[in-house]
Amino acid sequence: MVSSEQLIEIESSLRNFFIREKSRAFTGSSTYSLMKYRGLSLKVKDEGTKNAAFIVGIAAYEAHFRIQDGIKIQGSLGGDENIVRKWYMYTGTKEVMEKITNMDKVPDKPKNEEIEDTI
């Protein structure tokens, strides 16, 4: 289970990453275009290892990304998906997210159930 403190820390990391990346791109431009990233939100949908995802919301856009590899599986961020993937894969966030959602643990082997023969 993801704690709210961990989620806030990861969300802040993504918000700051977006602002840094966009600031470089908008050099000399007004800061108005950066304001939408201040309202960025991040949620985690932890429904087992195959369906675990994080959801990023920016303004009216929302996209779902797999925790396993950071690939977008649903939605759109209006072209900002590459920044999310870059943040996820290259800042150590992937390892943190896998750890807090327990994806870093190898699943236990299924126990063999005893089968009784009825003749």
Secondary structure as GFF3:
##gff-version 3
##sequence-region A 1 119
A	DSSP	alpha_helix	4	25	.	.	.	ID=ss1
A	DSSP	three_ten_helix	31	34	.	.	.	ID=ss2
A	DSSP	alpha_helix	35	38	.	.	.	ID=ss3
A	DSSP	beta_strand	41	45	.	.	.	ID=ss4
A	DSSP	beta_strand	53	58	.	.	.	ID=ss5
A	DSSP	beta_strand	61	66	.	.	.	ID=ss6
A	DSSP	beta_strand	72	76	.	.	.	ID=ss7
A	DSSP	alpha_helix	81	90	.	.	.	ID=ss8
A	DSSP	alpha_helix	93	100	.	.	.	ID=ss9
###
